[in-house]
Amino acid sequence: MTAEVQSNGSQSTDPVSGAPHEMVKSVATETEPDSATATHKPKEEEEKTKESTTLGSIMEKNSSFREESNFLSDLTEPEKKALFELRSLVETKLLNPKEGDEGEMKEMSLWSVPLLPSKCPESNNVILLKFLRAREFKVKDAYKMLEKTLEWRKESKIDSILEESSLGEDLGTTFYMNGTDREGRPVCYNLLGAFRDEETYQRAFGSEEKKRDFLRWRVQLMEKGIEKLEFGPGKPSSFVQVIDLKDAPGLSKKEIRVAMKEVVELLQDNYPEFVAKNIFINAPFWYYAFGALISPFLTQRTRSKFVFARPSRVTETLLKYIPVENIPVSYGGLKRENDSEIYGDGSGVLEQVLKANSVESIEIPLPQVGTTLVWDLTVLGWEVHYKEEFVPSDEGSYSILIQKERKLTYEEKTVCNSFKNNEPGKVVLTIDNFTYKKKKALYRYKIKHC
């Protein structure tokens, strides 16, 4: 027997103990066609896949970039030679300053790292390697780039930019840091859809002064992000950018187009190798044309860090680089704002394989009366039917329908719910994968014993 109730969807704010389930050791980031049913793939879907692949290839060529090691032992001999030559040039410059600049030159630092190699050699190597890699280990070009960066920072008073609290006062929610990727690098989210609102757009680009402030604010955000980095071998010395293009203004908005081009050029010239990957999500088709426009202004190395994901592939794409527990629920991950209050540090992510054209169930036992269960669930590939119910241990009792069956699509994102039992039993999450593809459900839960 089943009785339907309305779930209150409330979230427990107390850390609670987890149940003994096997933790996910690795999460596949691609859904796979089931061998028995893959031959029935609709022609229409094949055409969509082909079209998306063609568009994606415009900017995704050479996108297999992986951040290089900063250990001296991992460098090639030519790379070591270039690093030592650049260190020598910098040291000579600092130890032989112009008259009157003696004290300033010896104490000069960049991102809190002394530029005099002998003062902090390992951190200094990391900084110099960034400039070398940005200029393909051409020593003179790297040295020239470093000089220009230092001149720009001095002229623009960048070392004190973090003290300018008024920058971006009305734009703070459009860019923010949240979590880390699989390599421990901070992740910065950029929500360009906010600029579709005319008032927000005018606050950022309504005049030349506002455009200058916007550009300076973006530099300030870079400096804030760099504060979270560690310049040392084996430590995260760059971060990942996630650029959300949902509802972003189109190419007709000249001001934002010009401003973004200036941001790209400024950051590329003065912050070499600080972005390990630029992940563009919810990318509309028109954005590929914009990508083609800015592509000539980017180095090949910068272009190699670009990844694009259409709306239906956002979660799978982010999972390639970011653990599911660090991806916000708004993008199909399991990270809530109050994660630590709900799950503490001990809740692992579990995995359920969803075979093609099959119905799978996740059962979570609640043997004690008055316990509260909190859970989050996401499905890679979406397009499944989903239902939640509580099944009592007593066969004479009524089952309780927590969530009636509905279709999960990529637009709905992560399922977050809770339930408190008044008798022993179990919560059953039923997933009907009616498609030809094998998929995976990723979930976690906590049980609070009252």
C-alpha positions as a printed NumPy array, in Angstrom:
array([[  0.   ,   0.   ,   0.   ],
       [  1.236,   3.505,  -0.782],
       [  0.196,   6.831,   0.701],
       [  1.446,  10.006,  -0.982],
       [  2.809,  12.803,   1.176],
       [  4.336,  16.132,   0.266],
       [  8.062,  16.184,   1.109],
       [  9.034,  19.349,   2.891],
       [ 12.406,  19.318,   1.163],
       [ 14.009,  20.553,   4.355],
       [ 17.729,  20.216,   4.93 ],
       [ 19.253,  18.992,   8.169],
       [ 21.898,  21.371,   9.447],
       [ 23.563,  18.945,  11.832],
       [ 26.51 ,  16.755,  10.875],
       [ 25.381,  13.159,  11.098],
       [ 26.874,   9.74 ,  10.766],
       [ 27.017,   8.008,   7.409],
       [ 26.042,   4.461,   6.526],
       [ 28.559,   1.794,   5.442],
       [ 28.541,   1.993,   1.648],
       [ 31.451,   1.519,  -0.715],
       [ 32.966,   4.849,  -1.732],
       [ 33.431,   5.798,  -5.359],
       [ 37.062,   5.3  ,  -6.313],
       [ 36.708,   6.877,  -9.736],
       [ 33.882,   8.496, -11.641],
       [ 33.555,   8.032, -15.376],
       [ 32.845,  11.356, -16.971],
       [ 31.213,  10.014, -20.074],
       [ 27.991,   8.047, -20.432],
       [ 28.371,   4.966, -22.572],
       [ 26.028,   3.339, -25.102],
       [ 24.842,  -0.107, -24.007],
       [ 26.188,  -2.667, -26.454],
       [ 22.821,  -4.366, -26.789],
       [ 20.893,  -1.235, -27.702],
       [ 23.398,   1.186, -29.209],
       [ 22.37 ,   0.203, -32.718],
       [ 18.972,   1.804, -32.144],
       [ 20.348,   5.326, -31.757],
       [ 17.874,   7.731, -33.398],
       [ 19.106,   9.404, -36.56 ],
       [ 18.053,  12.805, -35.224],
       [ 20.3  ,  12.401, -32.161],
       [ 23.188,  11.328, -34.389],
       [ 22.823,  14.545, -36.384],
       [ 22.757,  16.659, -33.197],
       [ 25.87 ,  14.946, -31.899],
       [ 27.647,  15.447, -35.207],
       [ 26.679,  19.13 , -35.33 ],
       [ 27.814,  19.777, -31.744],
       [ 31.108,  17.995, -32.328],
       [ 31.791,  20.103, -35.425],
       [ 31.071,  23.352, -33.583],
       [ 33.096,  22.32 , -30.58 ],
       [ 36.135,  21.511, -32.67 ],
       [ 36.531,  25.171, -33.643],
       [ 38.065,  26.107, -30.285],
       [ 38.714,  22.753, -28.634],
       [ 41.669,  21.724, -30.765],
       [ 44.746,  21.083, -28.652],
       [ 42.63 ,  21.198, -25.461],
       [ 44.562,  18.413, -23.748],
       [ 46.801,  20.852, -21.857],
       [ 48.022,  19.669, -18.471],
       [ 49.902,  21.941, -16.106],
       [ 53.601,  21.118, -16.207],
       [ 55.685,  20.182, -13.206],
       [ 57.644,  22.83 , -11.331],
       [ 60.188,  20.338, -10.002],
       [ 63.642,  20.982, -11.43 ],
       [ 64.139,  17.243, -11.856],
       [ 61.18 ,  17.125, -14.269],
       [ 62.498,  19.86 , -16.577],
       [ 64.346,  19.003, -19.755],
       [ 67.959,  20.125, -20.054],
       [ 67.058,  23.018, -22.426],
       [ 64.346,  24.116, -19.997],
       [ 66.744,  24.046, -17.047],
       [ 69.26 ,  26.045, -19.039],
       [ 66.629,  28.652, -19.908],
       [ 65.536,  28.91 , -16.265],
       [ 69.103,  29.432, -15.019],
       [ 69.721,  32.05 , -17.721],
       [ 66.575,  33.953, -16.742],
       [ 67.499,  33.751, -13.051],
       [ 70.909,  35.182, -13.894],
       [ 69.38 ,  38.08 , -15.864],
       [ 66.981,  38.914, -13.028],
       [ 69.69 ,  38.681, -10.38 ],
       [ 72.054,  40.886, -12.363],
       [ 69.316,  43.487, -12.793],
       [ 68.408,  43.503,  -9.093],
       [ 71.981,  43.54 ,  -7.793],
       [ 73.073,  46.313, -10.157],
       [ 70.282,  48.887,  -9.879],
       [ 70.29 ,  52.465, -11.036],
       [ 71.488,  55.044,  -8.551],
       [ 68.802,  55.652,  -5.922],
       [ 66.979,  52.374,  -6.56 ],
       [ 69.285,  50.1  ,  -4.571],
       [ 66.972,  49.27 ,  -1.663],
       [ 63.822,  49.021,  -3.756],
       [ 65.344,  46.636,  -6.324],
       [ 66.789,  44.18 ,  -3.785],
       [ 63.439,  43.908,  -1.977],
       [ 61.337,  43.683,  -5.142],
       [ 58.785,  40.885,  -5.148],
       [ 56.007,  39.612,  -7.374],
       [ 52.873,  38.044,  -5.83 ],
       [ 54.663,  38.042,  -2.459],
       [ 57.582,  36.043,  -3.892],
       [ 61.016,  37.764,  -3.751],
       [ 62.396,  38.194,  -7.26 ],
       [ 65.975,  37.866,  -6.067],
       [ 66.485,  34.112,  -6.725],
       [ 68.761,  33.538,  -3.741],
       [ 66.081,  34.654,  -1.256],
       [ 63.459,  32.016,  -2.063],
       [ 64.75 ,  29.806,  -4.89 ],
       [ 61.906,  27.262,  -5.163],
       [ 59.081,  29.827,  -5.221],
       [ 61.162,  32.058,  -7.482],
       [ 61.567,  29.188,  -9.943],
       [ 57.786,  28.719, -10.124],
       [ 57.241,  32.398, -10.965],
       [ 60.009,  32.53 , -13.572],
       [ 58.812,  29.28 , -15.175],
       [ 55.423,  30.901, -15.754],
       [ 57.024,  33.624, -17.861],
       [ 59.262,  31.142, -19.652],
       [ 56.383,  28.843, -20.562],
       [ 54.321,  31.777, -21.761],
       [ 57.148,  32.603, -24.181],
       [ 58.046,  29.017, -25.111],
       [ 61.269,  29.144, -23.045],
       [ 62.71 ,  32.004, -25.091],
       [ 64.738,  33.691, -22.373],
       [ 64.924,  37.208, -23.812],
       [ 61.196,  37.256, -24.564],
       [ 60.361,  35.973, -21.085],
       [ 62.615,  38.58 , -19.47 ],
       [ 61.023,  41.333, -21.549],
       [ 57.569,  40.112, -20.521],
       [ 58.578,  40.136, -16.862],
       [ 59.928,  43.69 , -17.151],
       [ 56.716,  44.916, -18.79 ],
       [ 54.611,  43.224, -16.114],
       [ 56.591,  44.905, -13.338],
       [ 56.329,  48.298, -15.093],
       [ 52.563,  47.866, -15.564],
       [ 52.073,  46.86 , -11.926],
       [ 54.007,  49.907, -10.73 ],
       [ 52.206,  52.357, -13.035],
       [ 48.771,  50.867, -12.25 ],
       [ 49.464,  50.519,  -8.5  ],
       [ 48.473,  46.846,  -8.561],
       [ 50.212,  46.   ,  -5.292],
       [ 47.601,  48.053,  -3.427],
       [ 44.582,  47.061,  -5.509],
       [ 43.235,  44.672,  -2.865],
       [ 42.685,  47.671,  -0.595],
       [ 40.208,  49.219,  -3.077],
       [ 37.023,  47.913,  -1.458],
       [ 34.683,  49.933,  -3.682],
       [ 35.62 ,  48.058,  -6.87 ],
       [ 32.81 ,  45.832,  -8.166],
       [ 30.459,  46.632,  -5.287],
       [ 27.408,  45.991,  -7.47 ],
       [ 28.91 ,  43.086,  -9.427],
       [ 30.167,  40.757,  -6.709],
       [ 27.791,  37.866,  -7.522],
       [ 28.869,  37.702, -11.16 ],
       [ 32.334,  36.325, -10.317],
       [ 33.222,  34.17 ,  -7.314],
       [ 35.602,  31.435,  -6.094],
       [ 34.148,  28.082,  -5.019],
       [ 35.934,  24.802,  -4.3  ],
       [ 38.916,  23.187,  -6.023],
       [ 39.516,  20.963,  -9.05 ],
       [ 41.004,  17.457,  -9.069],
       [ 44.524,  18.91 ,  -8.786],
       [ 43.668,  21.077,  -5.783],
       [ 43.49 ,  24.3  ,  -7.817],
       [ 40.888,  26.941,  -6.847],
       [ 37.917,  27.267,  -9.225],
       [ 36.594,  30.697, -10.244],
       [ 33.031,  30.957, -11.627],
       [ 32.107,  33.754, -14.05 ],
       [ 28.357,  34.304, -14.583],
       [ 28.098,  36.387, -17.734],
       [ 24.312,  35.985, -17.885],
       [ 24.043,  38.652, -15.186],
       [ 24.928,  41.255, -17.812],
       [ 21.723,  40.591, -19.745],
       [ 20.047,  42.745, -17.116],
       [ 20.261,  46.276, -18.504],
       [ 20.834,  47.905, -15.119],
       [ 23.741,  45.568, -14.326],
       [ 25.095,  46.051, -17.836],
       [ 25.089,  49.84 , -17.476],
       [ 26.758,  49.654, -14.056],
       [ 29.642,  47.793, -15.672],
       [ 29.901,  49.34 , -19.145],
       [ 27.732,  52.477, -19.126],
       [ 30.653,  54.916, -19.454],
       [ 34.392,  54.927, -20.093],
       [ 35.016,  55.396, -16.382],
       [ 32.821,  52.405, -15.518],
       [ 34.572,  50.278, -18.136],
       [ 37.95 ,  51.203, -16.622],
       [ 36.625,  50.305, -13.166],
       [ 35.334,  46.99 , -14.509],
       [ 38.733,  46.172, -15.974],
       [ 40.446,  47.096, -12.721],
       [ 37.953,  44.998, -10.779],
       [ 38.788,  41.956, -12.919],
       [ 42.461,  42.519, -12.113],
       [ 41.554,  42.716,  -8.437],
       [ 39.738,  39.38 ,  -8.696],
       [ 42.873,  37.846, -10.21 ],
       [ 44.924,  39.13 ,  -7.297],
       [ 42.398,  37.709,  -4.82 ],
       [ 42.582,  34.353,  -6.566],
       [ 46.38 ,  34.382,  -6.515],
       [ 46.274,  34.839,  -2.744],
       [ 44.867,  31.29 ,  -2.556],
       [ 47.784,  29.794,  -4.508],
       [ 51.052,  28.338,  -3.284],
       [ 54.204,  28.892,  -5.301],
       [ 56.229,  25.776,  -4.758],
       [ 56.966,  22.483,  -6.547],
       [ 53.981,  20.151,  -6.399],
       [ 51.629,  22.831,  -5.073],
       [ 48.702,  24.466,  -6.912],
       [ 50.049,  27.576,  -8.612],
       [ 47.171,  28.247, -11.016],
       [ 43.4  ,  28.038, -11.016],
       [ 40.504,  26.955, -13.21 ],
       [ 38.002,  29.379, -14.719],
       [ 34.407,  28.288, -15.332],
       [ 32.636,  30.776, -17.609],
       [ 28.857,  30.339, -17.566],
       [ 27.363,  31.712, -20.79 ],
       [ 23.73 ,  31.014, -19.948],
       [ 21.676,  34.081, -20.923],
       [ 24.903,  35.972, -21.716],
       [ 24.464,  39.069, -23.918],
       [ 25.006,  38.361, -27.607],
       [ 27.491,  39.759, -30.079],
       [ 25.325,  42.869, -30.592],
       [ 26.494,  44.207, -27.216],
       [ 29.637,  46.   , -28.339],
       [ 30.713,  47.271, -24.921],
       [ 30.969,  43.865, -23.27 ],
       [ 32.628,  42.402, -26.362],
       [ 35.341,  45.078, -26.305],
       [ 35.724,  44.886, -22.525],
       [ 36.161,  41.106, -22.544],
       [ 38.747,  41.362, -25.302],
       [ 40.685,  43.899, -23.182],
       [ 40.432,  41.617, -20.135],
       [ 41.791,  38.669, -22.115],
       [ 44.726,  40.679, -23.473],
       [ 45.572,  42.274, -20.115],
       [ 45.505,  39.006, -18.186],
       [ 47.413,  37.142, -20.872],
       [ 50.177,  39.785, -20.878],
       [ 50.533,  40.173, -17.113],
       [ 49.356,  36.91 , -15.533],
       [ 51.106,  34.162, -17.508],
       [ 50.141,  30.558, -16.828],
       [ 47.761,  31.393, -13.995],
       [ 44.736,  29.767, -15.639],
       [ 45.145,  26.042, -16.15 ],
       [ 41.816,  25.691, -17.945],
       [ 38.999,  27.923, -19.219],
       [ 35.773,  25.906, -19.211],
       [ 32.933,  27.595, -21.095],
       [ 29.586,  26.059, -20.118],
       [ 26.069,  26.568, -21.471],
       [ 27.761,  27.799, -24.638],
       [ 25.245,  28.947, -27.284],
       [ 26.09 ,  28.427, -30.933],
       [ 26.775,  32.131, -31.495],
       [ 29.613,  32.006, -28.942],
       [ 31.695,  29.837, -31.198],
       [ 31.676,  32.723, -33.672],
       [ 32.864,  35.026, -30.873],
       [ 35.561,  32.486, -30.054],
       [ 36.721,  32.652, -33.637],
       [ 36.923,  36.455, -33.316],
       [ 39.114,  36.505, -30.2  ],
       [ 41.169,  33.475, -31.204],
       [ 43.736,  35.518, -33.195],
       [ 44.485,  37.536, -30.049],
       [ 45.345,  34.411, -28.026],
       [ 48.544,  32.433, -28.049],
       [ 48.404,  28.813, -29.139],
       [ 49.131,  27.826, -25.567],
       [ 46.161,  29.862, -24.3  ],
       [ 43.854,  28.385, -26.944],
       [ 44.904,  24.908, -25.809],
       [ 43.29 ,  25.573, -22.429],
       [ 39.798,  26.267, -23.791],
       [ 36.966,  23.759, -23.323],
       [ 33.35 ,  24.267, -24.415],
       [ 30.209,  22.484, -23.199],
       [ 26.677,  22.856, -24.512],
       [ 23.883,  23.004, -21.881],
       [ 23.143,  19.26 , -21.878],
       [ 26.819,  18.403, -21.259],
       [ 27.667,  20.809, -18.441],
       [ 27.878,  18.289, -15.587],
       [ 29.825,  15.673, -17.554],
       [ 32.301,  18.285, -18.781],
       [ 32.908,  19.781, -15.34 ],
       [ 33.406,  16.281, -13.907],
       [ 36.43 ,  15.799, -16.129],
       [ 38.22 ,  18.468, -14.122],
       [ 36.325,  18.917, -10.819],
       [ 35.162,  16.263,  -8.301],
       [ 31.37 ,  15.986,  -8.127],
       [ 31.384,  16.979,  -4.441],
       [ 33.074,  20.273,  -5.443],
       [ 30.673,  21.113,  -8.287],
       [ 27.764,  23.369,  -7.16 ],
       [ 24.3  ,  21.792,  -7.257],
       [ 23.304,  24.485,  -9.771],
       [ 25.6  ,  22.748, -12.271],
       [ 24.546,  19.188, -11.479],
       [ 27.13 ,  18.569,  -8.746],
       [ 26.698,  17.75 ,  -5.053],
       [ 28.166,  20.883,  -3.435],
       [ 25.694,  22.894,  -1.392],
       [ 26.371,  26.245,   0.244],
       [ 26.016,  24.723,   3.729],
       [ 27.846,  21.484,   2.952],
       [ 29.916,  21.398,   6.125],
       [ 26.834,  21.805,   8.316],
       [ 24.938,  18.978,   6.599],
       [ 27.616,  16.459,   5.701],
       [ 30.64 ,  17.425,   7.781],
       [ 33.862,  15.901,   6.447],
       [ 32.942,  12.225,   6.414],
       [ 30.349,  11.795,   3.647],
       [ 31.641,  10.028,   0.554],
       [ 30.14 ,   9.975,  -2.931],
       [ 28.489,   6.715,  -4.013],
       [ 27.797,   5.411,  -7.492],
       [ 24.95 ,   3.452,  -9.092],
       [ 25.264,   2.141, -12.651],
       [ 22.088,   2.597, -14.711],
       [ 21.934,   0.053, -17.527],
       [ 20.16 ,   0.991, -20.725],
       [ 16.394,   0.402, -20.716],
       [ 16.39 ,  -0.689, -17.091],
       [ 15.015,   0.33 , -13.705],
       [ 17.497,   0.557, -10.802],
       [ 16.844,   1.246,  -7.126],
       [ 18.98 ,   2.767,  -4.382],
       [ 17.872,   1.57 ,  -0.937],
       [ 18.878,   3.402,   2.227],
       [ 17.856,   1.575,   5.439],
       [ 16.37 ,   3.514,   8.367],
       [ 15.992,   0.883,  11.122],
       [ 15.559,   3.421,  13.929],
       [ 12.405,   5.479,  14.404],
       [ 12.737,   9.27 ,  14.304],
       [ 15.862,   9.484,  12.157],
       [ 16.288,  12.159,   9.487],
       [ 17.789,  11.249,   6.131],
       [ 19.315,  13.935,   3.885],
       [ 20.451,  13.098,   0.347],
       [ 21.697,  14.626,  -2.912],
       [ 21.651,  12.838,  -6.26 ],
       [ 22.715,  13.645,  -9.802],
       [ 22.553,  11.54 , -12.972],
       [ 25.223,  11.776, -15.656],
       [ 23.412,  12.133, -18.945],
       [ 20.079,  12.997, -17.278],
       [ 16.927,  12.02 , -19.234],
       [ 15.63 ,   9.459, -16.711],
       [ 12.461,   9.011, -14.684],
       [ 12.929,   9.364, -10.917],
       [ 10.815,   8.532,  -7.851],
       [ 11.317,   8.586,  -4.05 ],
       [  9.378,   6.562,  -1.479],
       [  9.619,   5.248,   2.056],
       [  8.907,   1.522,   2.419],
       [  8.127,   0.395,   6.018],
       [  9.584,  -2.834,   7.381],
       [  6.087,  -3.831,   8.523],
       [  4.364,  -5.257,   5.458],
       [  1.01 ,  -4.155,   6.874],
       [  1.993,  -0.476,   6.873],
       [  1.554,   1.988,   4.057],
       [  4.444,   3.027,   1.844],
       [  4.908,   6.784,   1.706],
       [  5.449,   8.475,  -1.638],
       [  8.031,  11.198,  -0.941],
       [  8.397,  12.338,  -4.546],
       [  6.114,  11.089,  -7.296],
       [  7.73 ,   9.94 , -10.519],
       [  9.038,  12.729, -12.728],
       [ 11.519,  13.167, -15.525],
       [ 14.972,  14.489, -14.656],
       [ 16.516,  16.694, -17.326],
       [ 19.738,  18.705, -17.389],
       [ 17.689,  21.843, -16.69 ],
       [ 16.588,  20.548, -13.263],
       [ 20.108,  19.893, -11.978],
       [ 20.719,  18.062,  -8.684],
       [ 18.05 ,  16.406,  -6.533],
       [ 18.29 ,  17.577,  -2.89 ],
       [ 15.787,  16.234,  -0.346],
       [ 15.232,  14.967,   3.217],
       [ 12.84 ,  12.658,   5.074],
       [ 12.11 ,  11.804,   8.74 ],
       [ 10.7  ,   8.321,   9.472],
       [  8.084,   7.465,  12.09 ],
       [  8.643,   3.699,  11.834],
       [ 11.472,   1.369,  10.758],
       [ 11.936,   0.926,   7.036],
       [ 13.961,   2.212,   4.106],
       [ 14.002,   5.055,   1.614],
       [ 14.004,   3.788,  -1.965],
       [ 15.19 ,   6.004,  -4.823],
       [ 14.002,   4.504,  -8.124],
       [ 15.592,   5.528, -11.421],
       [ 14.153,   4.421, -14.756],
       [ 16.749,   4.764, -17.502],
       [ 14.51 ,   4.462, -20.54 ],
       [ 17.227,   5.488, -23.015],
       [ 19.642,   3.418, -25.119],
       [ 22.652,   4.682, -23.095],
       [ 24.183,   3.263, -19.955],
       [ 24.402,   6.028, -17.35 ],
       [ 25.55 ,   6.643, -13.783],
       [ 23.898,   8.124, -10.743],
       [ 26.159,   9.803,  -8.19 ],
       [ 24.766,  10.409,  -4.74 ],
       [ 25.56 ,  10.907,  -1.077],
       [ 23.514,  10.921,   2.101],
       [ 23.639,  11.439,   5.842],
       [ 21.483,   9.992,   8.6  ],
       [ 20.793,  12.017,  11.73 ],
       [ 19.814,   9.97 ,  14.767],
       [ 17.612,  11.976,  17.106]])
